[in-house]
Amino acid sequence: MHTVTSLFSVKNVSYRIDGNDILRDITLDIHRGEYIGIIGPNGGGKTTLLRLLLGLVEPITGSITVNIDKKKIGYVPQRLAGGDVTFPASVKEIVESGIFDAPSSLSRDRRILEALRATGTERLLEQRIGTLSGGERQRVMIARALAGNPDALFLDEPTAAIDPGSQEEFYAFLRKLHKGKHLTIVMVSHDTDAISHEVQRVICLNRHLICHGSPKDVQHHIEHYGH
């Protein structure tokens, strides 16, 4: 019998800032190999949920069980480093900073090149990160996450810096990553139409868990019950 492994188990989690509820009584599981989209309005708690799962903040109430080494979680935040053209780091240096287990120099270089190849950015190796386009920077930051050999990848609004013409290419790249590397991918996005065509499961948040399920089931819930 096939057993589905839960990488993250969230039980009755709430989070507040200055007495204001950001998330209330959230219970859900994220399983190994899933491709999940998190949607909801601005201020609905999407980024906060990612930060809770990553252990960057602690819940006020409830518990989060993480069945994965936190060093094996790649994270690409919404605000990318290197937007300033004067930012001095090269692409190689940025990607290398994602390697935490200090292998040999030869092994580090191999990991860097593999991550850049996986994201189609090998040609950018020596370029300064601040001179790249938004889409190129986004791919380099994903390469940084991949260089750590993650088992799960968290992306916060990954298409925010990418022009509309490049977004389909980017989603195709994520599909390839998910299928080829069997990565667990959790993606926050405001683009509900794209999410509905890309992911296996949707989590809809507006401070509390509105619903979760297949894109079709979530769309049905939203159309009939609203947020």
N, C-alpha and C positions, 0 to 999 in steps of 0.2 A: 504493500500500500504506500502510495506517495505521500510524504509529509511535507506540508508547506511550512517553510521556516520563517518565523517572524523576526525581522531584524530590529524593529522598533515597536514597542508596545506602550501605548499611551493610555493611562487609566485616570479618568476623572481629573484632568489637569486644568488648572486655572492660573492665569497670570494677570497681575495688575501693576500699573505704574501710577504712583501718587493717588492711590485709592480708586483709580479708574480701571474698570475691567477691559483688558485687551483680549483675553480668551477666557471662556467660561465652560468648565465641565466637559472637556474634550476627551473622548475615548475612541481610539482607533488603532489599527495595526498596519504596519508596512512590511510586506513580505519580500524575501529574497527574489531578485529577478524582475520585480514589478517596474513598470513605467507609469508613473503617477503624475498627474497635473493637479495643482492646488489653485483654485480660483476664488474670487470674492471681491467685494468692493475695496477701495482704498481705506485703510484703517481697520480692515476686517480681521487682521491678525495673521496674515499669510507668512510674512517674513518672521514674525515672532515665533510661529510654530517651527519654522526651520531652525531658528536660533535655539529653541528649547531642545529640539532633537539633537543638535550638535553639542549641547551642553554649554553654550555660550551664556545662557541665562538659566536660572533655576525656577521651577514652578512654585507658585505660592501654596497651592494645594495639589494633591494627586501625585502620581509617580510616572516615571518614564524608564522603561527597561530597554537597554541597548545591547543587543546580542551581536555586536561587531566591534572590533578594535577601532577606536575613534581615529587612529592614524590611517585607517583604511577607508575613511570617508573624505571624498573630494568635495570642496565647497567653492562655488563661484558666486560671490555676492553681487548685488545689483550695481553698486558703485565700484567701478573698476579702477585699479591703480594705473597710472601712466597716461592719463588723459592730457596732461600738460606736455607740450612738445619739448620742453626743456628737461623732462624727467630723464635722468642719466642712464638708467639700467637698460641693458640689451635684452632682447628676447631670450637669449640663452640664459642670462642671469635670472630673469623672471621665472622661467620654467624650472631651473635648477633649485630655486628656493622652495619648490613644492616637494622636494625629496627630503624626507625626515629620518630615514633609517641609515644614513651615512655609509653607503657602500663605497667601494673603491672608486678612484677617479675614472677609471675605464668604464666601470659599471654605471656611474653617474652619467657619463657622456652618452652611453648607449641608451639609457632611459630617456634622456633629453631628446635624442634623435627619434626614438620610437614614438614618443608623445607628440612631437612636431609632425611626424609623418601621419600619425593617426588623425590629426586635425588639419592636415593639408597646409601647414605653415613652415615646413622645413626650410624653404627659401628665405624666410625672414630671420634666420638664426642670429645673425650679427646686427640686425637693425635695432635702433632705439625704440623701445615700446611706445614712447609718446608720439612717434611720427606715423604710427599705423592708423588705419581707418578703424571705426568702431567695431565693424565685423571682424577685422583681423585681430584686434585686441581681445575680443571676446573668445576667439578660437585659441589664442595664445594662453589666456587665463584657464581655459579648459585643458589645454596641454599641460599647464602647471599642475592642475589637479590630477591629471592622468599619470604624470611622472611619479606620483606617490603610489602607483599601482592600487588604486582604490577598488573596493568592492561595491561602493555606493557613491553616486554623484548627485549633489544638491546644487540646483541652479535657481537663482533668484532673478526673475525677469530677464532671461538670457537674450531676448530679441530686442530689448529696449534701445540698444546702441546700434542696431543693424537696420539698414535701409530695407524698405518693403521688398525690393527686388531680390535681395539676398536671403530673405527669411525662409523661403521654401528650400533653398540649398542647405541652410542651417538645420532645418528640421530633418532633412534627409540624412544629414551627417549624424544627428542624434539617433535616428532609427538604426543606422549602421552600427553605431557604438553599442546600443542596447542589444542588438542581435548578435554582433560579432564578439563582443567582450562579455556578454551576459551580465552587463552592469545593471544594478538597481538604480533607476533614475527618478528623482523627485524634483519637479520643476514648478516653481511659482510663475504664474503668468496672468496678465490681464486680457490676453487674446483668447477669449473663450472659443471662438470659431476654430482657430488653429488647434487648440488643446483637444477639442472634441474629435479631431481627425487624426491626432497623433498618439495619444496615450491610451493605456489599457483601463485605467481607473481614474476617476476625478473625485477630488475632495473639495467640497464647497464650504467655505467659511464666511461667517459674518459675526465675529466674536464668539459665537458658538458654532457647533457643527450643524450646518443646514442639512446636508445629505452627503452621501458618498456612494459610488458604484460605477458601473460602466458609463461612458459618455452619454449613451442613449438614455439610460435610466435617470441620470442627473438632469439632462435636458428636459425630460418629461416632468420631473419634479418641479423644476424652476418654472416651466410654462404653466403648470397647474396650481402651484402653491406660492410662487414668487420667492423672494428672499425673506 
